Amino acid sequence: MPRTSLPADDTKLSPFAISTHTYKVVDGHEILTDVLIPKKLLELGPESDEWKKRRPVMVRFHGG
C-alpha cells in the first residue's frame, strides 16, 4: 500500500517534491499528511532569499 494517496502520474503535481509523513497514529492506524514543496524553491536552497518570503500553505490529511 502506498504511503500517499496522491496519484503518481498527476502532471498537475509534477512541479512539486512530495513527502508523506505520519501526523499521528489512532488505534494503530497512521494518519498521513503530504507536504508539497515547489521543486524550483528546493533548487534555490535554504540560503536563498526566496525561502524567507511568506507563502500560502495548503494542508491535506489523508482520510480513511
PDBQT receptor file of N, H, CA, C and O in Angstrom, charges set to zero:
ATOM      1  N   MET A   1       0.845  -1.179   0.000  1.00  0.00    +0.000 N 
ATOM      2  CA  MET A   1       0.000   0.000   0.000  1.00  0.00    +0.000 C 
ATOM      3  C   MET A   1       0.892   1.245   0.000  1.00  0.00    +0.000 C 
ATOM      4  O   MET A   1       1.796   1.354   0.829  1.00  0.00    +0.000 OA
ATOM      5  N   PRO A   2       0.647   2.186  -0.924  1.00  0.00    +0.000 N 
ATOM      6  CA  PRO A   2       1.490   3.380  -0.968  1.00  0.00    +0.000 C 
ATOM      7  C   PRO A   2       1.264   4.269   0.254  1.00  0.00    +0.000 C 
ATOM      8  O   PRO A   2       0.178   4.282   0.834  1.00  0.00    +0.000 OA
ATOM      9  N   ARG A   3       2.294   5.004   0.633  1.00  0.00    +0.000 N 
ATOM     10  H   ARG A   3       3.177   4.993   0.163  1.00  0.00    +0.000 HD
ATOM     11  CA  ARG A   3       2.178   5.896   1.783  1.00  0.00    +0.000 C 
ATOM     12  C   ARG A   3       1.459   7.189   1.431  1.00  0.00    +0.000 C 
ATOM     13  O   ARG A   3       1.145   7.969   2.330  1.00  0.00    +0.000 OA
ATOM     14  N   THR A   4       1.195   7.438   0.186  1.00  0.00    +0.000 N 
ATOM     15  H   THR A   4       1.450   6.805  -0.544  1.00  0.00    +0.000 HD
ATOM     16  CA  THR A   4       0.476   8.634  -0.212  1.00  0.00    +0.000 C 
ATOM     17  C   THR A   4      -0.751   8.253  -1.020  1.00  0.00    +0.000 C 
ATOM     18  O   THR A   4      -0.774   7.219  -1.688  1.00  0.00    +0.000 OA
ATOM     19  N   SER A   5      -1.762   9.090  -0.953  1.00  0.00    +0.000 N 
ATOM     20  H   SER A   5      -1.744   9.929  -0.411  1.00  0.00    +0.000 HD
ATOM     21  CA  SER A   5      -2.941   8.837  -1.769  1.00  0.00    +0.000 C 
ATOM     22  C   SER A   5      -2.921   9.709  -3.018  1.00  0.00    +0.000 C 
ATOM     23  O   SER A   5      -3.871   9.694  -3.801  1.00  0.00    +0.000 OA
ATOM     24  N   LEU A   6      -1.849  10.466  -3.209  1.00  0.00    +0.000 N 
ATOM     25  H   LEU A   6      -1.077  10.478  -2.574  1.00  0.00    +0.000 HD
ATOM     26  CA  LEU A   6      -1.728  11.306  -4.396  1.00  0.00    +0.000 C 
ATOM     27  C   LEU A   6      -1.352  10.442  -5.591  1.00  0.00    +0.000 C 
ATOM     28  O   LEU A   6      -0.515   9.549  -5.464  1.00  0.00    +0.000 OA
ATOM     29  N   PRO A   7      -1.950  10.690  -6.743  1.00  0.00    +0.000 N 
ATOM     30  CA  PRO A   7      -1.609   9.895  -7.930  1.00  0.00    +0.000 C 
ATOM     31  C   PRO A   7      -0.188  10.181  -8.391  1.00  0.00    +0.000 C 
ATOM     32  O   PRO A   7       0.213  11.341  -8.484  1.00  0.00    +0.000 OA
ATOM     33  N   ALA A   8       0.563   9.150  -8.675  1.00  0.00    +0.000 N 
ATOM     34  H   ALA A   8       0.237   8.207  -8.599  1.00  0.00    +0.000 HD
ATOM     35  CA  ALA A   8       1.968   9.302  -9.060  1.00  0.00    +0.000 C 
ATOM     36  C   ALA A   8       2.125   9.946 -10.429  1.00  0.00    +0.000 C 
ATOM     37  O   ALA A   8       3.148  10.576 -10.699  1.00  0.00    +0.000 OA
ATOM     38  N   ASP A   9       1.141   9.801 -11.286  1.00  0.00    +0.000 N 
ATOM     39  H   ASP A   9       0.310   9.290 -11.066  1.00  0.00    +0.000 HD
ATOM     40  CA  ASP A   9       1.266  10.299 -12.651  1.00  0.00    +0.000 C 
ATOM     41  C   ASP A   9       0.488  11.594 -12.895  1.00  0.00    +0.000 C 
ATOM     42  O   ASP A   9       0.228  11.940 -14.048  1.00  0.00    +0.000 OA
ATOM     43  N   ASP A  10       0.120  12.301 -11.859  1.00  0.00    +0.000 N 
ATOM     44  H   ASP A  10       0.331  12.020 -10.923  1.00  0.00    +0.000 HD
ATOM     45  CA  ASP A  10      -0.649  13.536 -11.994  1.00  0.00    +0.000 C 
ATOM     46  C   ASP A  10       0.279  14.672 -12.420  1.00  0.00    +0.000 C 
ATOM     47  O   ASP A  10       1.125  15.108 -11.640  1.00  0.00    +0.000 OA
ATOM     48  N   THR A  11       0.125  15.148 -13.640  1.00  0.00    +0.000 N 
ATOM     49  H   THR A  11      -0.563  14.794 -14.274  1.00  0.00    +0.000 HD
ATOM     50  CA  THR A  11       1.022  16.194 -14.155  1.00  0.00    +0.000 C 
ATOM     51  C   THR A  11       0.822  17.521 -13.426  1.00  0.00    +0.000 C 
ATOM     52  O   THR A  11       1.723  18.360 -13.440  1.00  0.00    +0.000 OA
ATOM     53  N   LYS A  12      -0.322  17.733 -12.796  1.00  0.00    +0.000 N 
ATOM     54  H   LYS A  12      -1.053  17.051 -12.785  1.00  0.00    +0.000 HD
ATOM     55  CA  LYS A  12      -0.525  18.952 -12.025  1.00  0.00    +0.000 C 
ATOM     56  C   LYS A  12       0.414  19.003 -10.824  1.00  0.00    +0.000 C 
ATOM     57  O   LYS A  12       0.744  20.083 -10.333  1.00  0.00    +0.000 OA
ATOM     58  N   LEU A  13       0.836  17.852 -10.359  1.00  0.00    +0.000 N 
ATOM     59  H   LEU A  13       0.568  16.974 -10.758  1.00  0.00    +0.000 HD
ATOM     60  CA  LEU A  13       1.711  17.795  -9.192  1.00  0.00    +0.000 C 
ATOM     61  C   LEU A  13       3.190  17.707  -9.566  1.00  0.00    +0.000 C 
ATOM     62  O   LEU A  13       4.047  17.737  -8.682  1.00  0.00    +0.000 OA
ATOM     63  N   SER A  14       3.502  17.602 -10.839  1.00  0.00    +0.000 N 
ATOM     64  H   SER A  14       2.807  17.578 -11.557  1.00  0.00    +0.000 HD
ATOM     65  CA  SER A  14       4.894  17.419 -11.252  1.00  0.00    +0.000 C 
ATOM     66  C   SER A  14       5.835  18.560 -10.849  1.00  0.00    +0.000 C 
ATOM     67  O   SER A  14       7.031  18.308 -10.707  1.00  0.00    +0.000 OA
ATOM     68  N   PRO A  15       5.364  19.805 -10.655  1.00  0.00    +0.000 N 
ATOM     69  CA  PRO A  15       6.287  20.852 -10.210  1.00  0.00    +0.000 C 
ATOM     70  C   PRO A  15       6.660  20.770  -8.727  1.00  0.00    +0.000 C 
ATOM     71  O   PRO A  15       7.431  21.594  -8.234  1.00  0.00    +0.000 OA
ATOM     72  N   PHE A  16       6.114  19.779  -8.019  1.00  0.00    +0.000 N 
ATOM     73  H   PHE A  16       5.488  19.110  -8.419  1.00  0.00    +0.000 HD
ATOM     74  CA  PHE A  16       6.319  19.701  -6.575  1.00  0.00    +0.000 C 
ATOM     75  C   PHE A  16       7.104  18.457  -6.164  1.00  0.00    +0.000 C 
ATOM     76  O   PHE A  16       6.964  17.388  -6.760  1.00  0.00    +0.000 OA
ATOM     77  N   ALA A  17       7.923  18.619  -5.143  1.00  0.00    +0.000 N 
ATOM     78  H   ALA A  17       8.036  19.486  -4.659  1.00  0.00    +0.000 HD
ATOM     79  CA  ALA A  17       8.522  17.484  -4.449  1.00  0.00    +0.000 C 
ATOM     80  C   ALA A  17       7.524  17.112  -3.354  1.00  0.00    +0.000 C 
ATOM     81  O   ALA A  17       7.085  17.978  -2.598  1.00  0.00    +0.000 OA
ATOM     82  N   ILE A  18       7.168  15.844  -3.264  1.00  0.00    +0.000 N 
ATOM     83  H   ILE A  18       7.525  15.140  -3.878  1.00  0.00    +0.000 HD
ATOM     84  CA  ILE A  18       6.137  15.396  -2.325  1.00  0.00    +0.000 C 
ATOM     85  C   ILE A  18       6.757  14.454  -1.303  1.00  0.00    +0.000 C 
ATOM     86  O   ILE A  18       7.423  13.480  -1.656  1.00  0.00    +0.000 OA
ATOM     87  N   SER A  19       6.528  14.760  -0.033  1.00  0.00    +0.000 N 
ATOM     88  H   SER A  19       5.987  15.551   0.254  1.00  0.00    +0.000 HD
ATOM     89  CA  SER A  19       6.949  13.827   1.009  1.00  0.00    +0.000 C 
ATOM     90  C   SER A  19       5.745  13.549   1.896  1.00  0.00    +0.000 C 
ATOM     91  O   SER A  19       4.961  14.450   2.197  1.00  0.00    +0.000 OA
ATOM     92  N   THR A  20       5.607  12.318   2.304  1.00  0.00    +0.000 N 
ATOM     93  H   THR A  20       6.244  11.587   2.059  1.00  0.00    +0.000 HD
ATOM     94  CA  THR A  20       4.483  11.882   3.121  1.00  0.00    +0.000 C 
ATOM     95  C   THR A  20       4.988  11.549   4.514  1.00  0.00    +0.000 C 
ATOM     96  O   THR A  20       6.005  10.875   4.677  1.00  0.00    +0.000 OA
ATOM     97  N   HIS A  21       4.264  12.032   5.514  1.00  0.00    +0.000 N 
ATOM     98  H   HIS A  21       3.438  12.580   5.381  1.00  0.00    +0.000 HD
ATOM     99  CA  HIS A  21       4.677  11.860   6.905  1.00  0.00    +0.000 C 
ATOM    100  C   HIS A  21       3.499  11.389   7.745  1.00  0.00    +0.000 C 
ATOM    101  O   HIS A  21       2.344  11.662   7.420  1.00  0.00    +0.000 OA
ATOM    102  N   THR A  22       3.800  10.684   8.820  1.00  0.00    +0.000 N 
ATOM    103  H   THR A  22       4.738  10.463   9.085  1.00  0.00    +0.000 HD
ATOM    104  CA  THR A  22       2.765  10.285   9.769  1.00  0.00    +0.000 C 
ATOM    105  C   THR A  22       2.487  11.460  10.692  1.00  0.00    +0.000 C 
ATOM    106  O   THR A  22       3.368  11.917  11.421  1.00  0.00    +0.000 OA
ATOM    107  N   TYR A  23       1.247  11.945  10.652  1.00  0.00    +0.000 N 
ATOM    108  H   TYR A  23       0.532  11.574  10.060  1.00  0.00    +0.000 HD
ATOM    109  CA  TYR A  23       0.829  13.036  11.534  1.00  0.00    +0.000 C 
ATOM    110  C   TYR A  23       0.607  12.501  12.946  1.00  0.00    +0.000 C 
ATOM    111  O   TYR A  23       1.094  13.065  13.926  1.00  0.00    +0.000 OA
ATOM    112  N   LYS A  24      -0.141  11.398  13.028  1.00  0.00    +0.000 N 
ATOM    113  H   LYS A  24      -0.537  10.940  12.232  1.00  0.00    +0.000 HD
ATOM    114  CA  LYS A  24      -0.347  10.719  14.302  1.00  0.00    +0.000 C 
ATOM    115  C   LYS A  24      -0.890   9.325  14.034  1.00  0.00    +0.000 C 
ATOM    116  O   LYS A  24      -1.250   8.994  12.904  1.00  0.00    +0.000 OA
ATOM    117  N   VAL A  25      -0.947   8.518  15.074  1.00  0.00    +0.000 N 
ATOM    118  H   VAL A  25      -0.655   8.787  15.992  1.00  0.00    +0.000 HD
ATOM    119  CA  VAL A  25      -1.467   7.153  14.972  1.00  0.00    +0.000 C 
ATOM    120  C   VAL A  25      -2.681   7.042  15.890  1.00  0.00    +0.000 C 
ATOM    121  O   VAL A  25      -2.605   7.365  17.076  1.00  0.00    +0.000 OA
ATOM    122  N   VAL A  26      -3.800   6.583  15.335  1.00  0.00    +0.000 N 
ATOM    123  H   VAL A  26      -3.862   6.320  14.372  1.00  0.00    +0.000 HD
ATOM    124  CA  VAL A  26      -5.039   6.420  16.096  1.00  0.00    +0.000 C 
ATOM    125  C   VAL A  26      -5.461   4.962  16.006  1.00  0.00    +0.000 C 
ATOM    126  O   VAL A  26      -5.698   4.444  14.915  1.00  0.00    +0.000 OA
ATOM    127  N   ASP A  27      -5.552   4.311  17.138  1.00  0.00    +0.000 N 
ATOM    128  H   ASP A  27      -5.360   4.731  18.024  1.00  0.00    +0.000 HD
ATOM    129  CA  ASP A  27      -5.941   2.895  17.198  1.00  0.00    +0.000 C 
ATOM    130  C   ASP A  27      -5.107   2.053  16.232  1.00  0.00    +0.000 C 
ATOM    131  O   ASP A  27      -5.633   1.155  15.574  1.00  0.00    +0.000 OA
ATOM    132  N   GLY A  28      -3.828   2.339  16.151  1.00  0.00    +0.000 N 
ATOM    133  H   GLY A  28      -3.401   3.068  16.686  1.00  0.00    +0.000 HD
ATOM    134  CA  GLY A  28      -2.937   1.563  15.304  1.00  0.00    +0.000 C 
ATOM    135  C   GLY A  28      -2.953   1.962  13.837  1.00  0.00    +0.000 C 
ATOM    136  O   GLY A  28      -2.260   1.340  13.031  1.00  0.00    +0.000 OA
ATOM    137  N   HIS A  29      -3.724   2.983  13.465  1.00  0.00    +0.000 N 
ATOM    138  H   HIS A  29      -4.287   3.487  14.120  1.00  0.00    +0.000 HD
ATOM    139  CA  HIS A  29      -3.804   3.433  12.078  1.00  0.00    +0.000 C 
ATOM    140  C   HIS A  29      -3.092   4.778  11.918  1.00  0.00    +0.000 C 
ATOM    141  O   HIS A  29      -3.351   5.731  12.653  1.00  0.00    +0.000 OA
ATOM    142  N   GLU A  30      -2.200   4.824  10.950  1.00  0.00    +0.000 N 
ATOM    143  H   GLU A  30      -1.990   4.050  10.354  1.00  0.00    +0.000 HD
ATOM    144  CA  GLU A  30      -1.485   6.073  10.697  1.00  0.00    +0.000 C 
ATOM    145  C   GLU A  30      -2.392   7.090  10.014  1.00  0.00    +0.000 C 
ATOM    146  O   GLU A  30      -3.112   6.757   9.073  1.00  0.00    +0.000 OA
ATOM    147  N   ILE A  31      -2.354   8.321  10.488  1.00  0.00    +0.000 N 
ATOM    148  H   ILE A  31      -1.769   8.592  11.253  1.00  0.00    +0.000 HD
ATOM    149  CA  ILE A  31      -2.986   9.437   9.805  1.00  0.00    +0.000 C 
ATOM    150  C   ILE A  31      -1.845  10.153   9.086  1.00  0.00    +0.000 C 
ATOM    151  O   ILE A  31      -0.952  10.724   9.712  1.00  0.00    +0.000 OA
ATOM    152  N   LEU A  32      -1.899  10.106   7.754  1.00  0.00    +0.000 N 
ATOM    153  H   LEU A  32      -2.624   9.641   7.246  1.00  0.00    +0.000 HD
ATOM    154  CA  LEU A  32      -0.798  10.632   6.956  1.00  0.00    +0.000 C 
ATOM    155  C   LEU A  32      -1.086  12.045   6.464  1.00  0.00    +0.000 C 
ATOM    156  O   LEU A  32      -2.240  12.449   6.319  1.00  0.00    +0.000 OA
ATOM    157  N   THR A  33      -0.032  12.771   6.216  1.00  0.00    +0.000 N 
ATOM    158  H   THR A  33       0.905  12.444   6.334  1.00  0.00    +0.000 HD
ATOM    159  CA  THR A  33      -0.142  14.091   5.612  1.00  0.00    +0.000 C 
ATOM    160  C   THR A  33       0.929  14.214   4.533  1.00  0.00    +0.000 C 
ATOM    161  O   THR A  33       2.031  13.684   4.674  1.00  0.00    +0.000 OA
ATOM    162  N   ASP A  34       0.594  14.914   3.465  1.00  0.00    +0.000 N 
ATOM    163  H   ASP A  34      -0.301  15.345   3.351  1.00  0.00    +0.000 HD
ATOM    164  CA  ASP A  34       1.541  15.146   2.378  1.00  0.00    +0.000 C 
ATOM    165  C   ASP A  34       2.081  16.566   2.482  1.00  0.00    +0.000 C 
ATOM    166  O   ASP A  34       1.338  17.503   2.772  1.00  0.00    +0.000 OA
ATOM    167  N   VAL A  35       3.355  16.712   2.247  1.00  0.00    +0.000 N 
ATOM    168  H   VAL A  35       3.959  15.950   2.011  1.00  0.00    +0.000 HD
ATOM    169  CA  VAL A  35       3.988  18.028   2.189  1.00  0.00    +0.000 C 
ATOM    170  C   VAL A  35       4.483  18.209   0.765  1.00  0.00    +0.000 C 
ATOM    171  O   VAL A  35       5.300  17.427   0.279  1.00  0.00    +0.000 OA
ATOM    172  N   LEU A  36       3.986  19.245   0.097  1.00  0.00    +0.000 N 
ATOM    173  H   LEU A  36       3.323  19.881   0.491  1.00  0.00    +0.000 HD
ATOM    174  CA  LEU A  36       4.386  19.543  -1.279  1.00  0.00    +0.000 C 
ATOM    175  C   LEU A  36       5.192  20.833  -1.275  1.00  0.00    +0.000 C 
ATOM    176  O   LEU A  36       4.712  21.871  -0.818  1.00  0.00    +0.000 OA
ATOM    177  N   ILE A  37       6.395  20.767  -1.775  1.00  0.00    +0.000 N 
ATOM    178  H   ILE A  37       6.784  19.925  -2.146  1.00  0.00    +0.000 HD
ATOM    179  CA  ILE A  37       7.277  21.932  -1.852  1.00  0.00    +0.000 C 
ATOM    180  C   ILE A  37       7.645  22.132  -3.306  1.00  0.00    +0.000 C 
ATOM    181  O   ILE A  37       8.051  21.180  -3.973  1.00  0.00    +0.000 OA
ATOM    182  N   PRO A  38       7.512  23.359  -3.820  1.00  0.00    +0.000 N 
ATOM    183  CA  PRO A  38       7.886  23.603  -5.215  1.00  0.00    +0.000 C 
ATOM    184  C   PRO A  38       9.334  23.192  -5.480  1.00  0.00    +0.000 C 
ATOM    185  O   PRO A  38      10.240  23.580  -4.741  1.00  0.00    +0.000 OA
ATOM    186  N   LYS A  39       9.545  22.412  -6.528  1.00  0.00    +0.000 N 
ATOM    187  H   LYS A  39       8.809  22.097  -7.128  1.00  0.00    +0.000 HD
ATOM    188  CA  LYS A  39      10.894  21.955  -6.865  1.00  0.00    +0.000 C 
ATOM    189  C   LYS A  39      11.837  23.125  -7.134  1.00  0.00    +0.000 C 
ATOM    190  O   LYS A  39      13.020  23.064  -6.798  1.00  0.00    +0.000 OA
ATOM    191  N   LYS A  40      11.311  24.191  -7.743  1.00  0.00    +0.000 N 
ATOM    192  H   LYS A  40      10.350  24.240  -8.016  1.00  0.00    +0.000 HD
ATOM    193  CA  LYS A  40      12.145  25.364  -8.017  1.00  0.00    +0.000 C 
ATOM    194  C   LYS A  40      12.680  25.970  -6.725  1.00  0.00    +0.000 C 
ATOM    195  O   LYS A  40      13.824  26.420  -6.673  1.00  0.00    +0.000 OA
ATOM    196  N   LEU A  41      11.862  25.980  -5.698  1.00  0.00    +0.000 N 
ATOM    197  H   LEU A  41      10.932  25.614  -5.740  1.00  0.00    +0.000 HD
ATOM    198  CA  LEU A  41      12.297  26.512  -4.407  1.00  0.00    +0.000 C 
ATOM    199  C   LEU A  41      13.391  25.637  -3.810  1.00  0.00    +0.000 C 
ATOM    200  O   LEU A  41      14.359  26.147  -3.247  1.00  0.00    +0.000 OA
ATOM    201  N   LEU A  42      13.239  24.326  -3.933  1.00  0.00    +0.000 N 
ATOM    202  H   LEU A  42      12.452  23.912  -4.391  1.00  0.00    +0.000 HD
ATOM    203  CA  LEU A  42      14.260  23.408  -3.428  1.00  0.00    +0.000 C 
ATOM    204  C   LEU A  42      15.577  23.580  -4.167  1.00  0.00    +0.000 C 
ATOM    205  O   LEU A  42      16.649  23.482  -3.570  1.00  0.00    +0.000 OA
ATOM    206  N   GLU A  43      15.493  23.838  -5.476  1.00  0.00    +0.000 N 
ATOM    207  H   GLU A  43      14.623  23.918  -5.961  1.00  0.00    +0.000 HD
ATOM    208  CA  GLU A  43      16.710  24.041  -6.266  1.00  0.00    +0.000 C 
ATOM    209  C   GLU A  43      17.476  25.274  -5.810  1.00  0.00    +0.000 C 
ATOM    210  O   GLU A  43      18.706  25.288  -5.862  1.00  0.00    +0.000 OA
ATOM    211  N   LEU A  44      16.764  26.317  -5.361  1.00  0.00    +0.000 N 
ATOM    212  H   LEU A  44      15.765  26.305  -5.319  1.00  0.00    +0.000 HD
ATOM    213  CA  LEU A  44      17.413  27.541  -4.901  1.00  0.00    +0.000 C 
ATOM    214  C   LEU A  44      18.135  27.331  -3.573  1.00  0.00    +0.000 C 
ATOM    215  O   LEU A  44      19.164  27.955  -3.312  1.00  0.00    +0.000 OA
ATOM    216  N   GLY A  45      17.597  26.460  -2.745  1.00  0.00    +0.000 N 
ATOM    217  H   GLY A  45      16.761  25.953  -2.957  1.00  0.00    +0.000 HD
ATOM    218  CA  GLY A  45      18.221  26.151  -1.468  1.00  0.00    +0.000 C 
ATOM    219  C   GLY A  45      17.805  27.103  -0.357  1.00  0.00    +0.000 C 
ATOM    220  O   GLY A  45      17.323  28.203  -0.626  1.00  0.00    +0.000 OA
ATOM    221  N   PRO A  46      17.991  26.684   0.888  1.00  0.00    +0.000 N 
ATOM    222  CA  PRO A  46      17.540  27.465   2.045  1.00  0.00    +0.000 C 
ATOM    223  C   PRO A  46      18.293  28.782   2.246  1.00  0.00    +0.000 C 
ATOM    224  O   PRO A  46      17.822  29.641   2.990  1.00  0.00    +0.000 OA
ATOM    225  N   GLU A  47      19.424  28.959   1.617  1.00  0.00    +0.000 N 
ATOM    226  H   GLU A  47      19.807  28.261   1.012  1.00  0.00    +0.000 HD
ATOM    227  CA  GLU A  47      20.156  30.217   1.745  1.00  0.00    +0.000 C 
ATOM    228  C   GLU A  47      19.561  31.315   0.871  1.00  0.00    +0.000 C 
ATOM    229  O   GLU A  47      19.898  32.488   1.030  1.00  0.00    +0.000 OA
ATOM    230  N   SER A  48      18.683  30.941  -0.044  1.00  0.00    +0.000 N 
ATOM    231  H   SER A  48      18.408  29.988  -0.173  1.00  0.00    +0.000 HD
ATOM    232  CA  SER A  48      18.079  31.884  -0.980  1.00  0.00    +0.000 C 
ATOM    233  C   SER A  48      17.100  32.819  -0.272  1.00  0.00    +0.000 C 
ATOM    234  O   SER A  48      16.441  32.424   0.690  1.00  0.00    +0.000 OA
ATOM    235  N   ASP A  49      17.009  34.051  -0.748  1.00  0.00    +0.000 N 
ATOM    236  H   ASP A  49      17.544  34.372  -1.530  1.00  0.00    +0.000 HD
ATOM    237  CA  ASP A  49      16.024  34.997  -0.222  1.00  0.00    +0.000 C 
ATOM    238  C   ASP A  49      14.602  34.517  -0.472  1.00  0.00    +0.000 C 
ATOM    239  O   ASP A  49      13.685  34.898   0.255  1.00  0.00    +0.000 OA
ATOM    240  N   GLU A  50      14.406  33.686  -1.490  1.00  0.00    +0.000 N 
ATOM    241  H   GLU A  50      15.150  33.375  -2.080  1.00  0.00    +0.000 HD
ATOM    242  CA  GLU A  50      13.084  33.148  -1.787  1.00  0.00    +0.000 C 
ATOM    243  C   GLU A  50      12.534  32.332  -0.622  1.00  0.00    +0.000 C 
ATOM    244  O   GLU A  50      11.322  32.296  -0.412  1.00  0.00    +0.000 OA
ATOM    245  N   TRP A  51      13.408  31.678   0.136  1.00  0.00    +0.000 N 
ATOM    246  H   TRP A  51      14.392  31.707  -0.034  1.00  0.00    +0.000 HD
ATOM    247  CA  TRP A  51      12.982  30.855   1.263  1.00  0.00    +0.000 C 
ATOM    248  C   TRP A  51      12.404  31.708   2.385  1.00  0.00    +0.000 C 
ATOM    249  O   TRP A  51      11.620  31.216   3.197  1.00  0.00    +0.000 OA
ATOM    250  N   LYS A  52      12.784  32.980   2.437  1.00  0.00    +0.000 N 
ATOM    251  H   LYS A  52      13.421  33.380   1.777  1.00  0.00    +0.000 HD
ATOM    252  CA  LYS A  52      12.358  33.853   3.535  1.00  0.00    +0.000 C 
ATOM    253  C   LYS A  52      11.025  34.531   3.263  1.00  0.00    +0.000 C 
ATOM    254  O   LYS A  52      10.460  35.156   4.161  1.00  0.00    +0.000 OA
ATOM    255  N   LYS A  53      10.513  34.421   2.045  1.00  0.00    +0.000 N 
ATOM    256  H   LYS A  53      10.972  33.914   1.316  1.00  0.00    +0.000 HD
ATOM    257  CA  LYS A  53       9.245  35.052   1.693  1.00  0.00    +0.000 C 
ATOM    258  C   LYS A  53       8.068  34.255   2.252  1.00  0.00    +0.000 C 
ATOM    259  O   LYS A  53       8.114  33.029   2.358  1.00  0.00    +0.000 OA
ATOM    260  N   ARG A  54       7.018  34.987   2.604  1.00  0.00    +0.000 N 
ATOM    261  H   ARG A  54       6.981  35.982   2.518  1.00  0.00    +0.000 HD
ATOM    262  CA  ARG A  54       5.792  34.316   3.055  1.00  0.00    +0.000 C 
ATOM    263  C   ARG A  54       5.108  33.661   1.874  1.00  0.00    +0.000 C 
ATOM    264  O   ARG A  54       5.101  34.199   0.766  1.00  0.00    +0.000 OA
ATOM    265  N   ARG A  55       4.540  32.506   2.116  1.00  0.00    +0.000 N 
ATOM    266  H   ARG A  55       4.546  32.069   3.015  1.00  0.00    +0.000 HD
ATOM    267  CA  ARG A  55       3.865  31.756   1.063  1.00  0.00    +0.000 C 
ATOM    268  C   ARG A  55       2.589  31.139   1.618  1.00  0.00    +0.000 C 
ATOM    269  O   ARG A  55       2.499  30.844   2.810  1.00  0.00    +0.000 OA
ATOM    270  N   PRO A  56       1.608  30.948   0.748  1.00  0.00    +0.000 N 
ATOM    271  CA  PRO A  56       0.394  30.263   1.210  1.00  0.00    +0.000 C 
ATOM    272  C   PRO A  56       0.700  28.789   1.488  1.00  0.00    +0.000 C 
ATOM    273  O   PRO A  56       1.618  28.207   0.911  1.00  0.00    +0.000 OA
ATOM    274  N   VAL A  57      -0.076  28.220   2.365  1.00  0.00    +0.000 N 
ATOM    275  H   VAL A  57      -0.821  28.693   2.834  1.00  0.00    +0.000 HD
ATOM    276  CA  VAL A  57       0.095  26.815   2.728  1.00  0.00    +0.000 C 
ATOM    277  C   VAL A  57      -1.244  26.105   2.579  1.00  0.00    +0.000 C 
ATOM    278  O   VAL A  57      -2.287  26.636   2.960  1.00  0.00    +0.000 OA
ATOM    279  N   MET A  58      -1.202  24.906   2.023  1.00  0.00    +0.000 N 
ATOM    280  H   MET A  58      -0.354  24.475   1.713  1.00  0.00    +0.000 HD
ATOM    281  CA  MET A  58      -2.393  24.073   1.958  1.00  0.00    +0.000 C 
ATOM    282  C   MET A  58      -2.051  22.780   2.675  1.00  0.00    +0.000 C 
ATOM    283  O   MET A  58      -1.042  22.143   2.373  1.00  0.00    +0.000 OA
ATOM    284  N   VAL A  59      -2.881  22.398   3.613  1.00  0.00    +0.000 N 
ATOM    285  H   VAL A  59      -3.701  22.915   3.859  1.00  0.00    +0.000 HD
ATOM    286  CA  VAL A  59      -2.644  21.184   4.396  1.00  0.00    +0.000 C 
ATOM    287  C   VAL A  59      -3.647  20.136   3.962  1.00  0.00    +0.000 C 
ATOM    288  O   VAL A  59      -4.839  20.415   3.837  1.00  0.00    +0.000 OA
ATOM    289  N   ARG A  60      -3.154  18.918   3.731  1.00  0.00    +0.000 N 
ATOM    290  H   ARG A  60      -2.185  18.692   3.833  1.00  0.00    +0.000 HD
ATOM    291  CA  ARG A  60      -4.022  17.819   3.311  1.00  0.00    +0.000 C 
ATOM    292  C   ARG A  60      -3.721  16.599   4.169  1.00  0.00    +0.000 C 
ATOM    293  O   ARG A  60      -2.628  16.037   4.103  1.00  0.00    +0.000 OA
ATOM    294  N   PHE A  61      -4.686  16.198   4.967  1.00  0.00    +0.000 N 
ATOM    295  H   PHE A  61      -5.574  16.655   5.021  1.00  0.00    +0.000 HD
ATOM    296  CA  PHE A  61      -4.554  14.993   5.771  1.00  0.00    +0.000 C 
ATOM    297  C   PHE A  61      -5.291  13.873   5.075  1.00  0.00    +0.000 C 
ATOM    298  O   PHE A  61      -6.386  14.076   4.550  1.00  0.00    +0.000 OA
ATOM    299  N   HIS A  62      -4.707  12.704   5.067  1.00  0.00    +0.000 N 
ATOM    300  H   HIS A  62      -3.818  12.539   5.494  1.00  0.00    +0.000 HD
ATOM    301  CA  HIS A  62      -5.344  11.545   4.448  1.00  0.00    +0.000 C 
ATOM    302  C   HIS A  62      -6.505  11.111   5.347  1.00  0.00    +0.000 C 
ATOM    303  O   HIS A  62      -6.351  10.984   6.562  1.00  0.00    +0.000 OA
ATOM    304  N   GLY A  63      -7.623  10.893   4.752  1.00  0.00    +0.000 N 
ATOM    305  H   GLY A  63      -7.747  10.996   3.765  1.00  0.00    +0.000 HD
ATOM    306  CA  GLY A  63      -8.781  10.394   5.495  1.00  0.00    +0.000 C 
ATOM    307  C   GLY A  63      -8.706   8.885   5.638  1.00  0.00    +0.000 C 
ATOM    308  O   GLY A  63      -7.618   8.310   5.629  1.00  0.00    +0.000 OA
ATOM    309  N   GLY A  64      -9.790   8.279   5.763  1.00  0.00    +0.000 N 
ATOM    310  H   GLY A  64     -10.674   8.746   5.770  1.00  0.00    +0.000 HD
ATOM    311  CA  GLY A  64      -9.761   6.831   5.887  1.00  0.00    +0.000 C 
ATOM    312  C   GLY A  64     -11.112   6.239   5.666  1.00  0.00    +0.000 C 
ATOM    313  O   GLY A  64     -11.270   5.021   5.735  1.00  0.00    +0.000 OA
TER     314      GLY A  64
